[in-house]
């Protein structure tokens, strides 16, 4: 996914490797809650995963896909 397409509130799918290594019971779907760019570096995107437990995954725009 391109960075220009990412916005807060967008429903996305994160890579399985980012979820199942630490949270094997979670599904890789969630909502973008923050886009953070620090000192000109590649922006970090925080995604709140679906489910009862609040899990936030930090990734790059290139790692995301549309749900």
Backbone as XML, in Angstrom:
<?xml version="1.0"?>
<chain id="A" units="angstrom">
  <residue number="1" name="UNK">
    <atom name="N" x="0.848" y="-1.161" z="0.000"/>
    <atom name="CA" x="0.000" y="0.000" z="0.000"/>
    <atom name="C" x="0.901" y="1.235" z="0.000"/>
  </residue>
  <residue number="2" name="UNK">
    <atom name="N" x="0.504" y="2.256" z="-0.714"/>
    <atom name="CA" x="1.255" y="3.509" z="-0.774"/>
    <atom name="C" x="0.925" y="4.372" z="0.452"/>
  </residue>
  <residue number="3" name="UNK">
    <atom name="N" x="1.896" y="5.146" z="0.898"/>
    <atom name="CA" x="1.684" y="6.012" z="2.053"/>
    <atom name="C" x="0.567" y="7.019" z="1.805"/>
  </residue>
  <residue number="4" name="UNK">
    <atom name="N" x="0.448" y="7.512" z="0.586"/>
    <atom name="CA" x="-0.596" y="8.504" z="0.276"/>
    <atom name="C" x="-2.004" y="7.938" z="0.445"/>
  </residue>
  <residue number="5" name="UNK">
    <atom name="N" x="-2.149" y="6.609" z="0.411"/>
    <atom name="CA" x="-3.456" y="5.965" z="0.561"/>
    <atom name="C" x="-3.827" y="5.709" z="2.019"/>
  </residue>
  <residue number="6" name="UNK">
    <atom name="N" x="-2.847" y="5.800" z="2.916"/>
    <atom name="CA" x="-3.077" y="5.481" z="4.328"/>
    <atom name="C" x="-3.622" y="6.712" z="5.046"/>
  </residue>
  <residue number="7" name="UNK">
    <atom name="N" x="-4.678" y="6.503" z="5.840"/>
    <atom name="CA" x="-5.240" y="7.580" z="6.650"/>
    <atom name="C" x="-5.805" y="6.975" z="7.939"/>
  </residue>
  <residue number="8" name="UNK">
    <atom name="N" x="-5.932" y="7.793" z="8.941"/>
    <atom name="CA" x="-6.492" y="7.342" z="10.215"/>
    <atom name="C" x="-7.932" y="6.893" z="9.985"/>
  </residue>
  <residue number="9" name="UNK">
    <atom name="N" x="-8.272" y="5.742" z="10.548"/>
    <atom name="CA" x="-9.615" y="5.186" z="10.401"/>
    <atom name="C" x="-9.733" y="4.161" z="9.288"/>
  </residue>
  <residue number="10" name="UNK">
    <atom name="N" x="-8.703" y="4.023" z="8.452"/>
    <atom name="CA" x="-8.732" y="3.065" z="7.344"/>
    <atom name="C" x="-8.630" y="1.638" z="7.868"/>
  </residue>
  <residue number="11" name="UNK">
    <atom name="N" x="-9.446" y="0.743" z="7.333"/>
    <atom name="CA" x="-9.383" y="-0.680" z="7.686"/>
    <atom name="C" x="-8.289" y="-1.333" z="6.853"/>
  </residue>
  <residue number="12" name="UNK">
    <atom name="N" x="-7.366" y="-2.032" z="7.516"/>
    <atom name="CA" x="-6.222" y="-2.624" z="6.832"/>
    <atom name="C" x="-5.969" y="-4.048" z="7.317"/>
  </residue>
  <residue number="13" name="UNK">
    <atom name="N" x="-5.120" y="-4.729" z="6.562"/>
    <atom name="CA" x="-4.627" y="-6.054" z="6.932"/>
    <atom name="C" x="-3.121" y="-5.941" z="7.100"/>
  </residue>
  <residue number="14" name="UNK">
    <atom name="N" x="-2.610" y="-6.409" z="8.237"/>
    <atom name="CA" x="-1.171" y="-6.397" z="8.477"/>
    <atom name="C" x="-0.610" y="-7.784" z="8.166"/>
  </residue>
  <residue number="15" name="UNK">
    <atom name="N" x="0.697" y="-7.899" z="7.907"/>
    <atom name="CA" x="1.275" y="-9.211" z="7.608"/>
    <atom name="C" x="1.100" y="-10.190" z="8.778"/>
  </residue>
  <residue number="16" name="UNK">
    <atom name="N" x="0.808" y="-11.430" z="8.458"/>
    <atom name="CA" x="0.618" y="-12.462" z="9.488"/>
    <atom name="C" x="1.830" y="-12.603" z="10.392"/>
  </residue>
  <residue number="17" name="UNK">
    <atom name="N" x="3.022" y="-12.463" z="9.834"/>
    <atom name="CA" x="4.246" y="-12.633" z="10.629"/>
    <atom name="C" x="4.319" y="-11.617" z="11.769"/>
  </residue>
  <residue number="18" name="UNK">
    <atom name="N" x="3.760" y="-10.434" z="11.562"/>
    <atom name="CA" x="3.798" y="-9.399" z="12.598"/>
    <atom name="C" x="2.814" y="-9.688" z="13.725"/>
  </residue>
  <residue number="19" name="UNK">
    <atom name="N" x="1.817" y="-10.487" z="13.449"/>
    <atom name="CA" x="0.781" y="-10.772" z="14.440"/>
    <atom name="C" x="1.002" y="-12.123" z="15.103"/>
  </residue>
  <residue number="20" name="UNK">
    <atom name="N" x="1.180" y="-13.156" z="14.326"/>
    <atom name="CA" x="1.185" y="-14.523" z="14.857"/>
    <atom name="C" x="2.441" y="-14.893" z="15.630"/>
  </residue>
  <residue number="21" name="UNK">
    <atom name="N" x="3.532" y="-14.163" z="15.462"/>
    <atom name="CA" x="4.729" y="-14.451" z="16.257"/>
    <atom name="C" x="4.492" y="-14.133" z="17.732"/>
  </residue>
  <residue number="22" name="UNK">
    <atom name="N" x="3.783" y="-13.055" z="18.004"/>
    <atom name="CA" x="3.560" y="-12.610" z="19.374"/>
    <atom name="C" x="2.149" y="-12.895" z="19.868"/>
  </residue>
  <residue number="23" name="UNK">
    <atom name="N" x="1.174" y="-12.752" z="18.982"/>
    <atom name="CA" x="-0.240" y="-12.916" z="19.343"/>
    <atom name="C" x="-0.889" y="-13.935" z="18.411"/>
  </residue>
  <residue number="24" name="UNK">
    <atom name="N" x="-0.638" y="-15.234" z="18.611"/>
    <atom name="CA" x="-1.133" y="-16.242" z="17.664"/>
    <atom name="C" x="-2.654" y="-16.352" z="17.607"/>
  </residue>
  <residue number="25" name="UNK">
    <atom name="N" x="-3.365" y="-15.819" z="18.583"/>
    <atom name="CA" x="-4.829" y="-15.911" z="18.587"/>
    <atom name="C" x="-5.492" y="-14.738" z="17.862"/>
  </residue>
  <residue number="26" name="UNK">
    <atom name="N" x="-4.720" y="-13.722" z="17.462"/>
    <atom name="CA" x="-5.289" y="-12.528" z="16.835"/>
    <atom name="C" x="-5.400" y="-12.688" z="15.324"/>
  </residue>
  <residue number="27" name="UNK">
    <atom name="N" x="-6.376" y="-12.021" z="14.762"/>
    <atom name="CA" x="-6.526" y="-11.945" z="13.309"/>
    <atom name="C" x="-5.756" y="-10.719" z="12.820"/>
  </residue>
  <residue number="28" name="UNK">
    <atom name="N" x="-5.251" y="-10.748" z="11.578"/>
    <atom name="CA" x="-4.397" y="-9.652" z="11.104"/>
    <atom name="C" x="-5.159" y="-8.452" z="10.535"/>
  </residue>
  <residue number="29" name="UNK">
    <atom name="N" x="-6.326" y="-8.162" z="11.070"/>
    <atom name="CA" x="-7.131" y="-7.048" z="10.566"/>
    <atom name="C" x="-7.291" y="-5.992" z="11.651"/>
  </residue>
  <residue number="30" name="UNK">
    <atom name="N" x="-7.310" y="-4.733" z="11.229"/>
    <atom name="CA" x="-7.479" y="-3.676" z="12.211"/>
    <atom name="C" x="-7.699" y="-2.324" z="11.565"/>
  </residue>
  <residue number="31" name="UNK">
    <atom name="N" x="-7.581" y="-1.286" z="12.393"/>
    <atom name="CA" x="-7.843" y="0.084" z="11.981"/>
    <atom name="C" x="-6.617" y="0.945" z="12.260"/>
  </residue>
  <residue number="32" name="UNK">
    <atom name="N" x="-6.245" y="1.781" z="11.297"/>
    <atom name="CA" x="-5.126" y="2.706" z="11.487"/>
    <atom name="C" x="-5.541" y="3.738" z="12.531"/>
  </residue>
  <residue number="33" name="UNK">
    <atom name="N" x="-4.712" y="3.892" z="13.583"/>
    <atom name="CA" x="-5.032" y="4.861" z="14.630"/>
    <atom name="C" x="-4.048" y="6.025" z="14.673"/>
  </residue>
  <residue number="34" name="UNK">
    <atom name="N" x="-2.856" y="5.862" z="14.062"/>
    <atom name="CA" x="-1.879" y="6.945" z="14.094"/>
    <atom name="C" x="-0.863" y="6.769" z="12.975"/>
  </residue>
  <residue number="35" name="UNK">
    <atom name="N" x="-0.453" y="7.888" z="12.396"/>
    <atom name="CA" x="0.628" y="7.904" z="11.413"/>
    <atom name="C" x="1.669" y="8.854" z="11.972"/>
  </residue>
  <residue number="36" name="UNK">
    <atom name="N" x="2.854" y="8.330" z="12.285"/>
    <atom name="CA" x="3.872" y="9.087" z="12.997"/>
    <atom name="C" x="5.126" y="9.216" z="12.146"/>
  </residue>
  <residue number="37" name="UNK">
    <atom name="N" x="5.505" y="10.451" z="11.829"/>
    <atom name="CA" x="6.729" y="10.703" z="11.075"/>
    <atom name="C" x="7.659" y="11.509" z="11.967"/>
  </residue>
  <residue number="38" name="UNK">
    <atom name="N" x="8.879" y="11.008" z="12.186"/>
    <atom name="CA" x="9.815" y="11.665" z="13.085"/>
    <atom name="C" x="11.095" y="12.020" z="12.358"/>
  </residue>
  <residue number="39" name="UNK">
    <atom name="N" x="11.399" y="13.289" z="12.292"/>
    <atom name="CA" x="12.644" y="13.807" z="11.720"/>
    <atom name="C" x="12.899" y="13.323" z="10.298"/>
  </residue>
  <residue number="40" name="UNK">
    <atom name="N" x="11.870" y="13.273" z="9.481"/>
    <atom name="CA" x="12.034" y="12.927" z="8.075"/>
    <atom name="C" x="12.219" y="11.450" z="7.788"/>
  </residue>
  <residue number="41" name="UNK">
    <atom name="N" x="12.139" y="10.603" z="8.804"/>
    <atom name="CA" x="12.250" y="9.159" z="8.583"/>
    <atom name="C" x="10.955" y="8.618" z="7.989"/>
  </residue>
  <residue number="42" name="UNK">
    <atom name="N" x="11.011" y="7.375" z="7.514"/>
    <atom name="CA" x="9.803" y="6.746" z="6.977"/>
    <atom name="C" x="8.737" y="6.679" z="8.072"/>
  </residue>
  <residue number="43" name="UNK">
    <atom name="N" x="7.526" y="7.120" z="7.779"/>
    <atom name="CA" x="6.466" y="7.142" z="8.799"/>
    <atom name="C" x="6.161" y="5.751" z="9.354"/>
  </residue>
  <residue number="44" name="UNK">
    <atom name="N" x="5.895" y="5.723" z="10.650"/>
    <atom name="CA" x="5.448" y="4.502" z="11.310"/>
    <atom name="C" x="3.939" y="4.587" z="11.450"/>
  </residue>
  <residue number="45" name="UNK">
    <atom name="N" x="3.288" y="3.492" z="11.159"/>
    <atom name="CA" x="1.826" y="3.460" z="11.194"/>
    <atom name="C" x="1.403" y="2.505" z="12.298"/>
  </residue>
  <residue number="46" name="UNK">
    <atom name="N" x="0.557" y="2.985" z="13.181"/>
    <atom name="CA" x="0.062" y="2.158" z="14.272"/>
    <atom name="C" x="-1.334" y="1.664" z="13.915"/>
  </residue>
  <residue number="47" name="UNK">
    <atom name="N" x="-1.506" y="0.339" z="14.046"/>
    <atom name="CA" x="-2.774" y="-0.306" z="13.706"/>
    <atom name="C" x="-3.319" y="-0.992" z="14.953"/>
  </residue>
  <residue number="48" name="UNK">
    <atom name="N" x="-4.547" y="-0.658" z="15.323"/>
    <atom name="CA" x="-5.235" y="-1.316" z="16.430"/>
    <atom name="C" x="-5.936" y="-2.537" z="15.864"/>
  </residue>
  <residue number="49" name="UNK">
    <atom name="N" x="-5.511" y="-3.725" z="16.311"/>
    <atom name="CA" x="-6.086" y="-4.962" z="15.793"/>
    <atom name="C" x="-7.479" y="-5.195" z="16.366"/>
  </residue>
  <residue number="50" name="UNK">
    <atom name="N" x="-8.307" y="-5.881" z="15.594"/>
    <atom name="CA" x="-9.662" y="-6.224" z="16.026"/>
    <atom name="C" x="-9.600" y="-7.211" z="17.183"/>
  </residue>
  <residue number="51" name="UNK">
    <atom name="N" x="-10.631" y="-7.207" z="17.995"/>
    <atom name="CA" x="-10.738" y="-8.188" z="19.064"/>
    <atom name="C" x="-10.976" y="-7.544" z="20.416"/>
  </residue>
  <residue number="52" name="UNK">
    <atom name="N" x="-11.101" y="-8.394" z="21.429"/>
    <atom name="CA" x="-11.402" y="-7.929" z="22.778"/>
    <atom name="C" x="-10.195" y="-7.295" z="23.452"/>
  </residue>
  <residue number="53" name="UNK">
    <atom name="N" x="-9.010" y="-7.771" z="23.141"/>
    <atom name="CA" x="-7.797" y="-7.263" z="23.766"/>
    <atom name="C" x="-7.170" y="-6.196" z="22.871"/>
  </residue>
  <residue number="54" name="UNK">
    <atom name="N" x="-6.824" y="-5.057" z="23.427"/>
    <atom name="CA" x="-6.240" y="-3.965" z="22.635"/>
    <atom name="C" x="-4.786" y="-4.289" z="22.298"/>
  </residue>
  <residue number="55" name="UNK">
    <atom name="N" x="-4.524" y="-4.568" z="21.032"/>
    <atom name="CA" x="-3.174" y="-4.844" z="20.553"/>
    <atom name="C" x="-2.877" y="-3.855" z="19.434"/>
  </residue>
  <residue number="56" name="UNK">
    <atom name="N" x="-1.768" y="-3.119" z="19.584"/>
    <atom name="CA" x="-1.351" y="-2.155" z="18.578"/>
    <atom name="C" x="-0.078" y="-2.665" z="17.924"/>
  </residue>
  <residue number="57" name="UNK">
    <atom name="N" x="-0.076" y="-2.707" z="16.598"/>
    <atom name="CA" x="1.073" y="-3.149" z="15.818"/>
    <atom name="C" x="1.626" y="-1.935" z="15.083"/>
  </residue>
  <residue number="58" name="UNK">
    <atom name="N" x="2.955" y="-1.780" z="15.092"/>
    <atom name="CA" x="3.604" y="-0.675" z="14.387"/>
    <atom name="C" x="4.252" y="-1.233" z="13.129"/>
  </residue>
  <residue number="59" name="UNK">
    <atom name="N" x="3.959" y="-0.624" z="11.981"/>
    <atom name="CA" x="4.491" y="-1.124" z="10.718"/>
    <atom name="C" x="4.686" y="0.015" z="9.728"/>
  </residue>
  <residue number="60" name="UNK">
    <atom name="N" x="5.192" y="-0.321" z="8.554"/>
    <atom name="CA" x="5.376" y="0.643" z="7.465"/>
    <atom name="C" x="4.195" y="0.538" z="6.513"/>
  </residue>
  <residue number="61" name="UNK">
    <atom name="N" x="4.008" y="1.573" z="5.714"/>
    <atom name="CA" x="2.914" y="1.582" z="4.738"/>
    <atom name="C" x="3.066" y="0.439" z="3.745"/>
  </residue>
  <residue number="62" name="UNK">
    <atom name="N" x="4.293" y="0.111" z="3.383"/>
    <atom name="CA" x="4.523" y="-0.957" z="2.406"/>
    <atom name="C" x="4.138" y="-2.332" z="2.946"/>
  </residue>
  <residue number="63" name="UNK">
    <atom name="N" x="4.027" y="-2.471" z="4.279"/>
    <atom name="CA" x="3.631" y="-3.745" z="4.887"/>
    <atom name="C" x="2.123" y="-3.957" z="4.868"/>
  </residue>
  <residue number="64" name="UNK">
    <atom name="N" x="1.354" y="-2.889" z="4.717"/>
    <atom name="CA" x="-0.100" y="-2.967" z="4.836"/>
    <atom name="C" x="-0.776" y="-3.335" z="3.523"/>
  </residue>
  <residue number="65" name="UNK">
    <atom name="N" x="-1.979" y="-3.870" z="3.658"/>
    <atom name="CA" x="-2.822" y="-4.172" z="2.509"/>
    <atom name="C" x="-4.253" y="-3.804" z="2.889"/>
  </residue>
  <residue number="66" name="UNK">
    <atom name="N" x="-5.083" y="-3.557" z="1.885"/>
    <atom name="CA" x="-6.489" y="-3.265" z="2.162"/>
    <atom name="C" x="-7.163" y="-4.502" z="2.711"/>
  </residue>
  <residue number="67" name="UNK">
    <atom name="N" x="-8.136" y="-4.307" z="3.604"/>
    <atom name="CA" x="-8.869" y="-5.432" z="4.183"/>
    <atom name="C" x="-9.760" y="-6.072" z="3.154"/>
  </residue>
</chain>
